[in-house]
Amino acid sequence: MRRAAACLALLPILALLAGPRPAAAAAEFLDGVFTQGGFAIGRTAPGAAVRFDGRTVQVGPDGRFVIGFHRDDPTEMTLEIETTDGAASTQAVRIEPRAYDIQRIDGLPPRKVTPAEAVLQRIRAEADLVRAARTRDSAPTWFDSGWIWPVEGRITGVFGSQRVLNGQPRQPHYGIDIAAPTGTPVVAPADGVVSLRHRDMYFSGGTLMIDHGRGLASAFLHMETIEVAEGETVRQGQRIGTVGATGRATGPHLDWRVNWFGKRLDAALFVPPMGE
Ligand SMILES: [Zn+2]
């Protein structure tokens, strides 16, 4: 007992002798949009361990890593870096807050706003599939292809709006809605691998997800047709299906979303202004 106590008492002294751990060099940011719904691509020493907002972030052999900022993330978050020599540092990541619109949509079928008990099980099962696809943390940086619009048309819904459906407050809208006639081709906005394909989800109808690497993923909702298979590699600009009005939709449009794992990002921040 005495012996153990003595050993424990020595620990702080040993820590003092070892001195403070050396500070790791700060990560630099190569690209990004530092706002709620934005993202950043950083670079640190290869082999370093990076944590952001409670998550261990994959660092590539080139030292690059990706982080994303949710709709409601705080304006100051922390990046923790520990290099292979044990040097550790924390770094504040500051993002701009955003103001979101309120969007009212009326005339939806009541069962699509407040689903019957009987379909809740189906809705939960579908949500589980989507959630599982969002956990993928693929090493390839397919997003290096850059980004283009998957379809062009009038923007009828934007990221983050607070939704009031048939007068009832619902989840915010995380996608960008692009109106286009049913059958309009949809192309892959960036390179990736198809991580989910579902013909008919209750809310989102024909649903497709593409893994762009490192937790970045696109989702495409309400599609009329899906022309790629799960596991298939897609290239930016490749046709992946067509616009539809399947699921909970008042008219034909593509609802395009980008996620970084569970965080919802603003897809519009990845692409140049439409028409360029
Ligand atoms: Zn939408």
Boltz pocket constraint, residues with backbone or C-beta under 6 A from the ligand:
constraints:
  - pocket:
      binder: B
      contacts: [[A, 157], [A, 173], [A, 175], [A, 176], [A, 177], [A, 254], [A, 255]]
      max_distance: 6.0
